[in-house]
């Protein structure tokens, strides 16, 4: 499907690949997954639905066209990517390189929500475990109703002007939707994908390699 599916929209994607991989033991985004690196899976999918892609890499990495160095935090890295996105972009997707199996369909579903008027759209899946909120002493203080909880994935997609506004004061957040929500903007949820799992630990890579064999 062509990126012209959405008339009058210019869509760009920022792929956040600037993590050090501390929990993984190495920068997982550069690990081989099948015949290509983890980050290359995300680049290929984003390129199919975007007019352009900016890849944010760890500081010190050799950079080529379409690549920029990231910052010390995820939010800083997204801001580095934003600086490289043309001002003509009307919709910006932000995707974690460590989620190599996000599909073109998932990108399109989230983009479509913003095209239709949402300020932002995020994929998410329902929470199946019981969640406990604990205090500093690990004492349970609350058990939220899991029917109202979802686990959020990427790509997270936003009206470009709103995402830039959300980052204007250099705030910090675990994801971009949080920063947009702080502006009082409307972020909607679309159905996420079970295979859109974030690679965090070495065992996740083993799972991904098995999944990649079934994808080929």
LUMKOLBA-100635 format. One line per field, with one value per residue: residue in one letter; y, z, x of N, C-alpha, C, O in turn. Coordinates in nm, 2 decimals. Each point is the difference from the previous one (the first is absolute). Example, Ala and Ser with C-alpha at 12.3 -4.5 7.8 and 13.67 -1.06 7.14 Angstrom:
// residues 2
r [A, S]
n_north [-0.57, 0.11]
n_up [0.78, -0.14]
n_east [1.32, -0.14]
ca_north [0.12, 0.11]
ca_up [0.00, 0.00]
ca_east [-0.09, 0.09]
c_north [0.12, 0.11]
c_up [0.00, 0.08]
c_east [0.09, -0.08]
o_north [0.00, 0.11]
o_up [0.07, 0.01]
o_east [0.10, 0.05]
***
This chain:
// residues 216
r [X, X, X, X, X, X, X, X, X, X, X, X, X, X, X, X, X, X, X, X, X, X, X, X, X, X, X, X, X, X, X, X, X, X, X, X, X, X, X, X, X, X, X, X, X, X, X, X, X, X, X, X, X, X, X, X, X, X, X, X, X, X, X, X, X, X, X, X, X, X, X, X, X, X, X, X, X, X, X, X, X, X, X, X, X, X, X, X, X, X, X, X, X, X, X, X, X, X, X, X, X, X, X, X, X, X, X, X, X, X, X, X, X, X, X, X, X, X, X, X, X, X, X, X, X, X, X, X, X, X, X, X, X, X, X, X, X, X, X, X, X, X, X, X, X, X, X, X, X, X, X, X, X, X, X, X, X, X, X, X, X, X, X, X, X, X, X, X, X, X, X, X, X, X, X, X, X, X, X, X, X, X, X, X, X, X, X, X, X, X, X, X, X, X, X, X, X, X, X, X, X, X, X, X, X, X, X, X, X, X, X, X, X, X, X, X]
n_north [-0.12, 0.09, 0.08, -0.08, -0.17, 0.09, -0.01, 0.07, -0.22, 0.11, -0.19, 0.07, -0.09, 0.00, -0.02, -0.08, 0.12, 0.13, -0.16, 0.04, 0.03, 0.20, 0.08, 0.14, 0.21, 0.06, 0.11, -0.01, 0.22, -0.03, -0.03, -0.15, 0.09, -0.20, 0.07, 0.01, 0.20, -0.02, 0.09, -0.16, -0.13, 0.06, -0.04, -0.21, -0.08, 0.04, -0.13, -0.19, 0.06, -0.04, 0.20, -0.02, -0.04, 0.03, -0.01, -0.08, 0.12, -0.21, 0.10, 0.14, -0.01, -0.19, 0.21, -0.09, -0.01, 0.20, 0.07, -0.09, 0.18, -0.19, -0.03, 0.17, 0.15, -0.13, 0.07, -0.05, -0.21, -0.03, 0.05, -0.16, -0.16, 0.05, -0.02, -0.22, 0.03, -0.09, 0.20, -0.07, -0.07, -0.16, -0.14, 0.00, -0.11, -0.08, -0.02, -0.14, 0.11, 0.09, 0.16, -0.17, -0.05, 0.18, -0.02, -0.10, -0.22, -0.11, -0.06, -0.17, -0.20, -0.05, -0.10, -0.22, -0.13, -0.06, -0.18, -0.19, 0.03, -0.21, 0.03, -0.15, -0.10, -0.10, -0.08, -0.12, -0.06, -0.13, 0.12, -0.12, 0.13, -0.15, 0.18, -0.02, 0.10, 0.05, -0.07, 0.19, 0.00, 0.11, 0.21, -0.20, 0.11, -0.15, -0.01, 0.07, 0.16, -0.22, 0.00, 0.07, -0.21, 0.17, -0.18, 0.17, 0.04, -0.13, 0.20, 0.15, 0.00, 0.12, 0.10, 0.00, 0.09, -0.16, -0.12, 0.10, 0.00, -0.19, 0.02, 0.10, -0.10, -0.10, -0.02, -0.04, -0.15, -0.09, 0.16, -0.07, -0.22, -0.12, -0.03, -0.18, -0.20, -0.03, -0.09, -0.21, -0.08, 0.05, -0.11, -0.03, -0.12, -0.06, -0.10, -0.05, 0.02, -0.18, 0.01, 0.11, -0.20, 0.08, 0.08, -0.16, -0.19, -0.06, 0.00, 0.21, 0.02, -0.07, 0.13, 0.17, -0.07, -0.03, 0.18, 0.06, -0.14, 0.07, 0.14, -0.12]
n_up [0.00, -0.15, -0.04, -0.21, 0.12, 0.07, -0.08, -0.16, -0.06, 0.18, -0.12, 0.21, -0.08, 0.21, -0.11, 0.15, -0.07, 0.13, -0.03, 0.22, 0.03, 0.10, -0.06, -0.17, 0.06, -0.10, -0.12, 0.16, 0.05, 0.15, 0.16, -0.01, -0.19, 0.06, -0.16, 0.19, -0.06, 0.21, 0.04, -0.04, 0.19, 0.18, -0.01, 0.03, 0.22, 0.14, -0.04, 0.12, 0.20, -0.06, 0.08, 0.22, -0.04, 0.20, -0.09, 0.16, -0.06, 0.03, 0.20, -0.17, 0.01, -0.09, -0.04, -0.01, -0.22, 0.06, -0.01, 0.18, 0.04, 0.10, 0.10, 0.15, -0.10, 0.12, 0.21, 0.15, 0.08, 0.17, 0.20, 0.10, 0.11, 0.21, 0.14, 0.05, 0.18, -0.21, -0.04, -0.17, 0.13, -0.11, -0.12, 0.22, -0.14, 0.17, -0.10, 0.14, 0.01, 0.20, -0.15, 0.04, 0.19, 0.07, 0.04, -0.20, 0.02, 0.08, -0.14, -0.14, 0.10, 0.03, -0.16, -0.04, 0.16, -0.04, -0.13, 0.13, 0.04, -0.04, 0.22, 0.09, -0.07, 0.13, -0.07, -0.03, 0.18, -0.06, 0.17, -0.03, -0.02, 0.16, -0.02, 0.03, 0.12, -0.08, 0.21, 0.11, 0.10, -0.19, 0.07, 0.02, -0.20, -0.15, 0.00, -0.12, -0.03, 0.05, 0.12, 0.19, 0.05, -0.02, -0.14, 0.10, -0.19, -0.12, -0.11, 0.05, 0.01, -0.13, 0.11, -0.22, -0.10, -0.05, -0.19, -0.20, -0.06, -0.10, -0.22, -0.05, 0.12, -0.20, -0.09, 0.21, -0.14, 0.12, 0.02, -0.21, -0.01, 0.08, -0.15, -0.13, 0.08, 0.00, -0.21, 0.08, -0.06, -0.21, 0.19, -0.22, 0.06, -0.05, -0.15, 0.22, 0.02, -0.03, -0.22, 0.04, -0.04, 0.20, -0.17, 0.14, -0.03, 0.12, 0.21, 0.08, 0.08, 0.20, 0.17, 0.07, 0.14, 0.21, 0.14, 0.08, 0.16, 0.20, 0.09, 0.08]
n_east [0.09, -0.14, 0.21, -0.01, 0.09, 0.19, -0.21, 0.13, 0.01, 0.08, 0.01, 0.00, 0.19, -0.11, 0.19, -0.15, 0.18, -0.13, -0.16, 0.00, -0.23, -0.06, -0.21, 0.02, 0.07, -0.19, 0.15, -0.16, 0.02, 0.16, -0.15, 0.16, -0.09, 0.07, -0.15, -0.13, 0.08, 0.07, 0.20, 0.15, 0.02, 0.12, 0.22, 0.06, 0.01, 0.17, 0.18, -0.04, 0.08, 0.21, -0.07, -0.04, 0.22, -0.11, 0.21, -0.13, 0.18, 0.08, -0.03, 0.04, -0.22, 0.09, 0.06, -0.21, 0.03, -0.07, 0.21, -0.10, 0.13, 0.04, -0.20, -0.01, -0.12, -0.14, -0.04, 0.16, -0.01, -0.14, 0.07, 0.11, -0.12, -0.07, 0.18, -0.02, -0.13, -0.02, 0.09, 0.12, 0.17, -0.11, 0.13, -0.04, 0.13, -0.11, 0.20, -0.12, 0.20, -0.02, -0.07, 0.14, -0.10, 0.11, -0.22, 0.02, -0.04, 0.17, 0.17, -0.02, 0.04, 0.22, 0.11, -0.06, 0.11, 0.21, 0.05, -0.03, 0.23, 0.05, -0.03, -0.14, 0.19, -0.15, 0.20, -0.19, 0.13, -0.16, -0.09, 0.19, 0.19, 0.02, -0.14, 0.22, -0.16, 0.20, 0.00, 0.03, -0.20, -0.04, -0.04, -0.09, 0.02, 0.09, -0.23, 0.18, -0.16, 0.02, -0.19, 0.08, 0.05, 0.15, 0.02, 0.11, -0.11, 0.13, -0.03, 0.17, -0.23, 0.15, -0.17, 0.04, -0.17, -0.15, 0.03, -0.05, -0.22, -0.07, 0.07, -0.19, -0.15, 0.00, -0.21, -0.07, 0.08, -0.16, -0.14, 0.00, -0.05, 0.17, 0.16, -0.02, 0.05, 0.23, 0.01, 0.00, 0.20, -0.08, -0.01, 0.04, -0.19, 0.22, -0.14, 0.03, 0.22, -0.13, -0.07, -0.19, 0.11, -0.05, 0.13, -0.06, -0.13, 0.18, -0.08, 0.04, 0.21, 0.03, -0.07, 0.13, 0.17, -0.06, 0.00, 0.21, 0.06, -0.08, 0.16, 0.17]
ca_north [0.12, 0.12, 0.10, 0.10, -0.05, 0.10, 0.13, 0.12, -0.03, -0.03, -0.09, -0.04, -0.09, 0.00, -0.13, 0.03, -0.11, 0.06, -0.06, -0.07, -0.14, -0.04, -0.13, -0.10, -0.04, 0.06, 0.07, -0.10, 0.04, -0.04, -0.15, -0.06, -0.07, -0.05, 0.04, 0.14, 0.04, 0.03, 0.13, 0.00, -0.04, 0.12, 0.10, -0.05, 0.02, 0.14, 0.05, -0.04, 0.08, 0.13, 0.08, 0.00, -0.07, 0.04, -0.10, 0.06, -0.10, 0.04, 0.10, -0.06, -0.08, 0.07, 0.04, 0.02, 0.07, -0.05, -0.04, 0.11, -0.05, 0.02, 0.06, -0.09, -0.06, -0.03, 0.12, 0.08, -0.06, 0.03, 0.14, 0.00, -0.04, 0.10, 0.10, -0.05, -0.02, 0.12, 0.07, -0.03, -0.12, 0.02, -0.11, -0.06, -0.13, -0.03, -0.15, -0.06, -0.10, -0.13, -0.07, -0.03, -0.07, 0.09, -0.02, 0.12, 0.02, 0.07, 0.14, 0.06, 0.02, 0.11, 0.12, 0.04, 0.07, 0.14, 0.06, 0.03, 0.10, -0.02, 0.07, -0.11, -0.13, -0.10, -0.14, -0.05, -0.13, -0.01, -0.06, -0.13, -0.03, 0.09, 0.10, 0.05, 0.12, -0.01, 0.12, -0.01, -0.11, -0.11, -0.03, 0.02, 0.11, 0.01, -0.10, 0.07, -0.09, -0.02, 0.01, 0.14, 0.01, -0.06, 0.01, 0.08, -0.04, 0.10, 0.14, 0.10, 0.09, 0.13, 0.12, 0.05, 0.12, -0.03, -0.06, 0.10, 0.08, -0.08, -0.01, 0.13, 0.03, -0.11, -0.09, -0.14, -0.10, -0.14, 0.00, 0.13, 0.02, 0.07, 0.15, 0.06, 0.00, 0.11, 0.13, -0.01, -0.04, -0.13, -0.11, -0.12, -0.13, -0.10, -0.13, -0.03, -0.13, -0.08, -0.02, 0.13, -0.01, 0.07, -0.08, 0.06, -0.09, -0.09, -0.10, 0.06, -0.01, -0.14, -0.01, 0.07, -0.08, -0.10, 0.07, 0.04, -0.12, -0.02, 0.11, -0.01]
ca_up [0.00, -0.01, 0.11, -0.04, 0.04, 0.08, -0.07, 0.06, 0.11, -0.02, 0.12, 0.03, 0.12, 0.07, 0.07, 0.11, 0.01, 0.07, 0.13, 0.03, 0.02, 0.13, 0.05, -0.09, 0.01, -0.11, -0.08, -0.07, -0.12, -0.10, 0.00, -0.12, 0.01, -0.13, -0.09, 0.01, 0.14, 0.06, -0.05, -0.15, -0.02, 0.03, -0.11, -0.12, 0.01, 0.01, -0.13, -0.09, 0.03, 0.03, -0.10, 0.04, 0.12, 0.07, 0.10, 0.11, 0.04, 0.12, -0.03, -0.03, -0.11, -0.13, -0.05, -0.14, -0.03, 0.07, 0.13, 0.10, 0.13, 0.10, 0.12, 0.11, 0.03, -0.11, -0.04, -0.07, -0.13, -0.09, -0.04, -0.10, -0.13, -0.05, -0.07, -0.14, -0.08, -0.06, 0.06, -0.09, 0.04, 0.07, 0.10, 0.04, 0.07, 0.08, 0.02, 0.06, -0.08, 0.07, -0.03, -0.14, -0.07, -0.03, -0.14, -0.07, 0.04, 0.13, -0.03, -0.07, 0.10, 0.08, -0.09, -0.04, 0.11, 0.00, -0.12, 0.02, 0.09, 0.13, 0.02, 0.00, 0.00, 0.05, 0.01, 0.14, 0.02, 0.13, 0.10, 0.04, 0.14, 0.10, 0.03, 0.13, 0.03, 0.13, 0.05, 0.00, 0.08, -0.07, 0.05, -0.09, 0.04, -0.09, -0.10, -0.10, -0.08, -0.13, -0.12, -0.05, -0.02, -0.12, -0.01, -0.12, -0.09, -0.11, -0.02, 0.05, -0.11, 0.05, -0.08, 0.01, 0.08, 0.14, 0.05, 0.02, 0.12, 0.12, 0.03, 0.00, 0.13, 0.03, 0.11, 0.00, 0.01, -0.04, -0.14, -0.05, 0.03, 0.13, -0.01, -0.07, 0.10, 0.09, -0.06, 0.00, -0.13, -0.01, -0.05, -0.01, 0.00, -0.09, 0.04, -0.02, -0.06, 0.09, -0.05, 0.01, 0.13, 0.01, 0.04, 0.11, 0.06, -0.09, -0.03, -0.10, -0.13, -0.04, -0.04, -0.12, -0.11, -0.03, -0.07, -0.13, -0.09, -0.05, -0.08, -0.13]
ca_east [-0.09, 0.08, -0.01, -0.10, -0.13, -0.06, 0.01, 0.05, 0.09, 0.14, 0.03, 0.13, 0.02, 0.13, 0.03, 0.09, 0.09, 0.12, 0.02, 0.12, -0.02, 0.06, -0.06, 0.02, 0.14, 0.06, -0.10, -0.07, -0.05, 0.10, 0.01, -0.06, -0.13, -0.01, 0.11, 0.02, 0.00, -0.13, -0.05, -0.03, -0.14, -0.08, 0.02, -0.07, -0.15, -0.03, 0.02, -0.11, -0.12, 0.04, 0.07, 0.14, 0.03, 0.12, 0.04, 0.07, 0.10, 0.07, 0.11, 0.13, -0.01, 0.02, -0.13, -0.02, -0.13, -0.12, 0.04, 0.04, 0.04, -0.10, 0.04, 0.02, -0.13, -0.08, -0.07, 0.10, 0.02, -0.12, 0.02, 0.11, -0.06, -0.09, 0.07, 0.03, -0.12, -0.03, -0.11, -0.11, -0.06, -0.12, -0.02, 0.13, 0.00, 0.12, 0.00, 0.12, 0.07, 0.00, -0.12, 0.02, -0.11, -0.12, -0.04, -0.05, -0.14, -0.01, 0.03, -0.12, -0.11, 0.02, 0.00, -0.13, -0.07, 0.05, -0.06, -0.14, -0.03, 0.06, 0.13, 0.10, -0.06, 0.10, -0.05, 0.01, -0.07, -0.06, 0.08, -0.07, 0.04, -0.05, 0.10, 0.01, 0.08, 0.07, 0.08, 0.15, 0.04, -0.06, -0.13, -0.11, -0.08, -0.11, -0.01, -0.09, -0.09, 0.08, -0.08, 0.03, 0.14, 0.06, 0.14, 0.02, 0.11, 0.03, 0.02, -0.10, -0.01, -0.06, 0.00, 0.13, 0.01, -0.02, 0.12, 0.10, -0.04, 0.02, 0.14, 0.06, 0.06, 0.09, -0.04, 0.04, -0.11, 0.03, -0.04, -0.04, -0.14, -0.01, 0.03, -0.12, -0.11, 0.02, -0.05, -0.15, -0.04, -0.07, 0.08, -0.09, 0.07, -0.04, 0.04, 0.14, 0.03, 0.07, 0.14, 0.07, 0.06, 0.13, 0.11, 0.06, 0.10, 0.05, -0.10, -0.09, 0.06, -0.02, -0.14, -0.01, 0.06, -0.10, -0.11, 0.04, 0.00, -0.14, -0.04, 0.07]
c_north [0.12, 0.09, 0.11, -0.04, 0.11, 0.14, 0.12, -0.03, -0.03, -0.07, -0.03, -0.09, 0.02, -0.13, 0.02, -0.13, 0.04, -0.06, -0.07, -0.15, -0.06, -0.13, -0.11, -0.05, 0.06, 0.07, -0.10, 0.03, -0.04, -0.15, -0.06, -0.08, -0.05, 0.05, 0.15, 0.04, 0.03, 0.14, 0.00, -0.05, 0.12, 0.10, -0.04, 0.03, 0.15, 0.07, -0.02, 0.09, 0.15, 0.07, 0.00, -0.06, 0.06, -0.10, 0.06, -0.10, 0.05, 0.10, -0.08, -0.09, 0.08, 0.02, 0.01, 0.08, -0.07, -0.05, 0.12, -0.07, 0.04, 0.06, -0.10, -0.07, -0.02, 0.13, 0.09, -0.06, 0.03, 0.15, 0.02, -0.04, 0.10, 0.11, -0.03, -0.02, 0.13, 0.07, -0.03, -0.12, 0.04, -0.10, -0.06, -0.13, -0.01, -0.15, -0.04, -0.11, -0.14, -0.07, -0.03, -0.05, 0.08, -0.01, 0.13, 0.02, 0.08, 0.14, 0.07, 0.02, 0.12, 0.13, 0.04, 0.07, 0.15, 0.07, 0.03, 0.10, -0.01, 0.08, -0.10, -0.13, -0.10, -0.14, -0.05, -0.14, 0.00, -0.07, -0.12, -0.03, 0.10, 0.10, 0.05, 0.13, -0.01, 0.13, -0.03, -0.12, -0.13, -0.06, 0.04, 0.12, 0.01, -0.11, 0.06, -0.11, -0.02, 0.01, 0.14, 0.02, -0.06, 0.02, 0.06, -0.05, 0.12, -0.07, 0.09, 0.11, 0.12, 0.10, 0.07, 0.12, -0.02, -0.07, 0.09, 0.09, -0.08, -0.01, 0.14, 0.04, -0.10, -0.08, -0.14, -0.09, -0.13, -0.02, 0.14, 0.03, 0.07, 0.15, 0.07, 0.00, 0.12, 0.14, 0.00, -0.04, -0.14, -0.11, -0.13, -0.13, -0.08, -0.14, -0.03, -0.15, -0.08, -0.02, 0.13, 0.01, 0.08, -0.09, 0.07, -0.09, -0.10, -0.11, 0.05, -0.01, -0.15, -0.02, 0.07, -0.08, -0.11, 0.05, 0.04, -0.11, -0.03, 0.11, -0.01, -0.08]
c_up [0.00, 0.12, -0.04, 0.04, 0.08, -0.08, 0.09, 0.13, -0.04, 0.12, 0.01, 0.13, 0.06, 0.07, 0.10, 0.02, 0.07, 0.13, 0.01, 0.01, 0.13, 0.05, -0.09, 0.00, -0.12, -0.08, -0.08, -0.14, -0.12, -0.01, -0.12, 0.04, -0.13, -0.08, 0.01, 0.15, 0.05, -0.05, -0.14, -0.02, 0.02, -0.11, -0.13, 0.01, 0.00, -0.14, -0.09, 0.02, 0.02, -0.12, 0.03, 0.14, 0.06, 0.11, 0.10, 0.06, 0.12, -0.03, -0.03, -0.12, -0.13, -0.06, -0.15, -0.02, 0.07, 0.14, 0.09, 0.13, 0.11, 0.13, 0.11, 0.05, -0.12, -0.06, -0.07, -0.14, -0.10, -0.05, -0.10, -0.14, -0.05, -0.07, -0.14, -0.08, -0.07, 0.06, -0.08, 0.05, 0.08, 0.10, 0.03, 0.08, 0.08, 0.03, 0.06, -0.09, 0.06, -0.02, -0.15, -0.08, -0.01, -0.15, -0.06, 0.04, 0.13, -0.02, -0.06, 0.09, 0.09, -0.07, -0.03, 0.11, 0.01, -0.12, 0.02, 0.11, 0.14, 0.01, 0.00, 0.01, 0.04, -0.01, 0.14, 0.00, 0.14, 0.10, 0.06, 0.15, 0.10, 0.04, 0.14, 0.01, 0.14, 0.03, 0.01, 0.08, -0.05, 0.07, -0.10, 0.05, -0.09, -0.10, -0.11, -0.08, -0.14, -0.12, -0.06, -0.03, -0.14, 0.00, -0.14, -0.08, -0.08, -0.13, 0.07, -0.10, 0.04, -0.12, 0.02, 0.09, 0.15, 0.06, 0.03, 0.13, 0.13, 0.04, 0.02, 0.13, 0.05, 0.12, -0.01, 0.02, -0.05, -0.14, -0.04, 0.02, 0.14, -0.01, -0.07, 0.09, 0.10, -0.06, 0.00, -0.13, 0.00, -0.07, 0.00, -0.01, -0.11, 0.04, -0.03, -0.06, 0.10, -0.04, 0.01, 0.14, 0.00, 0.05, 0.11, 0.06, -0.11, -0.04, -0.10, -0.14, -0.05, -0.05, -0.14, -0.12, -0.05, -0.08, -0.14, -0.10, -0.05, -0.09, -0.14, -0.09]
c_east [0.09, -0.01, -0.10, -0.14, -0.07, 0.03, 0.04, 0.08, 0.14, 0.05, 0.15, 0.01, 0.13, 0.01, 0.11, 0.08, 0.13, 0.03, 0.13, -0.01, 0.05, -0.06, 0.03, 0.15, 0.08, -0.11, -0.08, -0.05, 0.09, 0.02, -0.07, -0.12, -0.03, 0.12, 0.03, -0.01, -0.14, -0.05, -0.04, -0.15, -0.10, 0.01, -0.08, -0.15, -0.04, 0.01, -0.11, -0.12, 0.03, 0.07, 0.15, 0.01, 0.13, 0.03, 0.09, 0.10, 0.07, 0.11, 0.13, -0.01, 0.02, -0.14, 0.00, -0.12, -0.11, 0.03, 0.04, 0.05, -0.11, 0.06, 0.02, -0.13, -0.08, -0.06, 0.10, 0.02, -0.11, 0.02, 0.11, -0.06, -0.10, 0.07, 0.04, -0.12, -0.04, -0.13, -0.13, -0.08, -0.13, -0.03, 0.14, -0.03, 0.13, -0.01, 0.13, 0.06, -0.01, -0.14, 0.00, -0.12, -0.13, -0.03, -0.04, -0.14, -0.01, 0.04, -0.12, -0.11, 0.02, 0.01, -0.14, -0.08, 0.03, -0.06, -0.14, -0.03, 0.06, 0.13, 0.11, -0.07, 0.11, -0.06, 0.02, -0.07, -0.05, 0.09, -0.07, 0.04, -0.07, 0.12, -0.01, 0.08, 0.06, 0.07, 0.14, 0.04, -0.06, -0.13, -0.11, -0.09, -0.13, 0.00, -0.09, -0.08, 0.07, -0.08, 0.02, 0.15, 0.04, 0.15, 0.03, 0.12, 0.04, -0.02, -0.11, 0.00, -0.07, -0.01, 0.13, 0.02, -0.02, 0.12, 0.11, -0.03, 0.03, 0.14, 0.06, 0.07, 0.11, -0.04, 0.05, -0.12, 0.05, -0.05, -0.06, -0.14, -0.01, 0.02, -0.11, -0.12, 0.01, -0.05, -0.15, -0.05, -0.06, 0.08, -0.09, 0.09, -0.06, 0.05, 0.15, 0.02, 0.08, 0.15, 0.08, 0.06, 0.13, 0.11, 0.08, 0.11, 0.05, -0.10, -0.10, 0.06, -0.02, -0.14, -0.02, 0.06, -0.09, -0.11, 0.04, 0.00, -0.14, -0.05, 0.05, -0.09]
o_north [0.01, 0.00, 0.08, 0.06, 0.00, 0.05, 0.01, 0.10, -0.06, 0.06, -0.04, 0.01, 0.01, -0.05, 0.05, -0.10, -0.04, 0.05, -0.05, -0.07, -0.11, -0.09, -0.12, -0.12, 0.00, -0.02, -0.03, -0.08, 0.00, -0.04, 0.05, -0.07, 0.07, -0.01, 0.06, -0.08, 0.02, 0.01, 0.08, 0.04, 0.02, 0.06, 0.08, 0.04, 0.04, 0.09, 0.08, 0.01, 0.08, -0.07, 0.01, -0.01, 0.01, -0.04, 0.07, -0.10, 0.12, -0.01, -0.09, -0.04, 0.12, -0.09, 0.05, 0.04, -0.12, -0.05, 0.09, -0.11, 0.10, 0.04, -0.12, -0.10, 0.05, 0.02, 0.06, 0.08, 0.03, 0.03, 0.08, 0.06, 0.02, 0.06, 0.09, -0.02, 0.10, -0.07, 0.03, -0.02, 0.09, 0.02, -0.03, 0.01, 0.03, -0.05, 0.05, -0.09, -0.10, -0.11, 0.07, 0.00, -0.05, 0.01, 0.10, 0.12, 0.08, 0.09, 0.11, 0.11, 0.07, 0.10, 0.12, 0.09, 0.09, 0.12, 0.11, 0.02, 0.09, 0.01, 0.03, -0.01, 0.01, -0.02, 0.03, -0.02, 0.06, -0.08, 0.01, -0.08, 0.11, -0.05, 0.03, 0.00, -0.03, 0.08, -0.10, -0.05, -0.11, -0.12, 0.11, -0.01, 0.07, -0.04, -0.01, -0.11, 0.10, 0.01, 0.02, 0.11, -0.11, 0.09, -0.05, -0.03, 0.11, -0.13, -0.04, 0.05, 0.00, -0.01, 0.03, 0.01, 0.06, 0.02, 0.00, 0.03, 0.06, -0.01, 0.01, 0.06, 0.01, -0.02, -0.04, 0.04, -0.01, -0.09, 0.08, 0.12, 0.08, 0.07, 0.11, 0.10, 0.06, 0.09, 0.10, 0.02, -0.08, 0.01, -0.03, 0.01, -0.01, 0.00, 0.01, -0.06, 0.05, -0.01, 0.00, 0.10, -0.01, -0.08, 0.10, 0.06, -0.01, -0.04, -0.08, -0.02, -0.02, -0.07, -0.05, 0.00, -0.03, -0.06, -0.01, 0.02, -0.04, -0.02, 0.05, -0.02]
o_up [0.07, 0.07, 0.09, -0.04, 0.00, 0.01, 0.11, 0.08, -0.11, 0.11, -0.10, 0.08, -0.07, 0.07, -0.02, 0.04, -0.03, 0.07, -0.10, 0.00, 0.01, 0.05, 0.04, -0.03, 0.00, 0.03, -0.11, -0.08, -0.12, -0.08, -0.05, 0.10, -0.09, 0.04, -0.08, 0.09, -0.08, -0.04, -0.04, -0.10, -0.08, -0.04, -0.06, -0.10, -0.07, -0.04, -0.10, -0.09, 0.04, -0.08, -0.09, 0.07, -0.07, 0.08, -0.03, 0.05, 0.04, -0.11, 0.07, -0.05, -0.01, -0.01, -0.06, 0.10, 0.00, 0.06, -0.06, 0.03, -0.01, 0.00, -0.02, 0.06, -0.11, -0.12, -0.10, -0.09, -0.12, -0.11, -0.09, -0.10, -0.12, -0.10, -0.08, -0.12, 0.08, 0.04, 0.05, -0.05, 0.09, 0.10, -0.10, 0.10, -0.05, 0.06, -0.04, -0.04, -0.07, 0.07, -0.08, -0.12, -0.04, -0.08, 0.06, 0.00, 0.01, 0.06, 0.04, -0.01, 0.02, 0.04, 0.00, -0.03, 0.02, 0.01, -0.05, 0.03, 0.08, -0.11, -0.04, 0.03, -0.05, 0.03, 0.07, -0.08, 0.09, -0.04, 0.03, 0.06, -0.04, 0.02, 0.04, -0.06, 0.09, -0.08, -0.05, -0.01, 0.06, -0.01, -0.05, 0.11, 0.04, -0.04, 0.02, -0.02, -0.07, -0.11, -0.12, -0.04, -0.04, 0.07, -0.10, 0.06, 0.02, 0.00, 0.01, -0.05, 0.08, -0.09, 0.12, 0.08, 0.08, 0.12, 0.10, 0.07, 0.10, 0.12, 0.03, -0.01, 0.11, 0.09, -0.11, 0.08, -0.08, -0.07, 0.08, 0.02, 0.01, 0.07, 0.03, 0.00, 0.04, 0.08, -0.04, -0.03, 0.10, -0.11, 0.11, -0.03, -0.03, 0.09, -0.12, -0.03, 0.05, 0.09, -0.01, 0.08, -0.09, 0.10, -0.02, 0.04, -0.10, -0.12, -0.08, -0.10, -0.11, -0.10, -0.09, -0.11, -0.11, -0.10, -0.09, -0.12, -0.12, -0.08, -0.10, -0.12]
o_east [0.10, -0.11, -0.04, -0.10, -0.12, 0.11, -0.04, 0.03, 0.02, 0.01, 0.06, -0.09, 0.11, -0.08, 0.11, -0.05, 0.11, 0.09, 0.06, 0.10, 0.05, 0.07, 0.00, 0.02, 0.12, -0.12, 0.04, -0.03, -0.04, 0.09, -0.10, -0.01, -0.05, 0.12, 0.07, -0.04, -0.09, -0.11, -0.09, -0.06, -0.09, -0.10, -0.06, -0.06, -0.09, -0.08, -0.03, -0.09, -0.08, 0.06, 0.08, -0.10, 0.10, -0.08, 0.10, -0.05, -0.01, 0.06, 0.03, 0.10, -0.03, -0.08, 0.10, -0.07, -0.02, -0.09, 0.07, -0.05, -0.06, 0.11, 0.01, 0.01, 0.03, -0.01, -0.03, 0.02, 0.02, -0.03, -0.01, 0.03, 0.00, -0.06, 0.02, 0.01, -0.01, -0.09, -0.11, -0.11, 0.00, -0.08, 0.07, -0.07, 0.10, -0.09, 0.11, -0.07, 0.01, -0.02, -0.06, 0.00, -0.10, 0.10, -0.02, -0.04, -0.08, -0.07, -0.04, -0.07, -0.10, -0.05, -0.03, -0.08, -0.08, -0.04, -0.05, -0.12, 0.00, 0.07, 0.11, -0.12, 0.12, -0.12, 0.09, -0.09, 0.06, 0.08, -0.12, -0.07, -0.03, 0.11, -0.11, 0.11, -0.07, 0.02, 0.05, 0.11, 0.00, -0.03, 0.00, -0.04, -0.09, 0.11, -0.13, 0.05, 0.02, 0.05, -0.03, 0.03, -0.05, 0.05, -0.04, 0.10, -0.05, 0.00, -0.12, 0.11, -0.10, 0.08, 0.04, 0.08, 0.06, 0.03, 0.07, 0.09, 0.04, 0.03, 0.12, 0.10, 0.04, 0.08, 0.05, -0.09, 0.09, 0.05, -0.02, -0.04, -0.09, -0.07, -0.04, -0.07, -0.10, -0.02, -0.06, -0.12, 0.01, 0.04, -0.06, 0.12, -0.12, 0.08, 0.04, -0.10, 0.10, 0.09, 0.13, -0.03, 0.08, -0.02, 0.06, 0.11, -0.07, -0.01, -0.06, -0.08, -0.02, -0.02, -0.06, -0.06, -0.01, -0.05, -0.08, -0.02, -0.02, -0.09, -0.06, 0.04]
***
